Amino acid sequence: MSEHGVLPGLWPIHGDGVLARQGDLVLLIHPAGGAFTDRLLDLLAAAARAGESGLGFTDLVSAEFDADA
């Protein structure tokens, strides 16, 4: 956590959204909060660790929610 209570790679934005950056990947979520946001942030971190591109990240998101449907 930073001195302002925000996790590294996360920036508060005006309104109810979250802007997250992990490596070269960026995610903007609005509205933020809840299990859906947490899962997207987990997938973003996993994609960045694996060196995925933006397309690879969207494939991970798609697979996750297809499996959950």
N, C-alpha and C positions, 0 to 999 in steps of 0.2 A: 504494500500500500504506500502511496505517496503521503507527503505531509498533509495533504488536503483530504485524505480519506478516500481517494479514488485509486482503483487498481491500475497498475501499469498497463498501458495500451488501451485504456478506456478514458473517454473524455465526455463530461456532461455537455449537453447541448440544450439550447433553449427549447422548452416544451417537455414532453414526456418521452423523448427518445434517448437512445444511446448510440454513440459512434465509437466503434471498436476497431483497432488496427492491430494485427498480428503479422509481423513480417511485411510482405507485400500485399497482404489481403486486408480489405476494409469492409466493414459491415455497418450499416445504418439501420437501426430498428426503431420503429415507431408504431404503436406505443410500446414502451419498454416495460419489462417486469414479468414475473411469473415463470413458469416452467418452460414455456416456448422460448423466451429470451435466453434463459439459462442454457437450454439445449443448443440453440444457435451459437452461443458464445463458446460452448464446449467443442462444437464441430469446427468453428473457426480456428480455435487453438490447435486442434488435432490436424487440421489441414495445413496450417502454418508449420507445425513441427515436421510434417511429412514433405514439406516443400511443394505442396500443391499449388497450381495456378488458380485463378478465379473460377475457371471452368471446372477444375477438379473439385473446388469447394462447393460449387452449385450441384455437382453430381453427388457429393456426399449428402448434402441437404435433401436432394430429391430422393435418394435411396432411403434415407432415414424416415422420411415421411410417407413414402410408398410402403415401407415395411410396417409402419404404424397404422396404416389405413385399414 
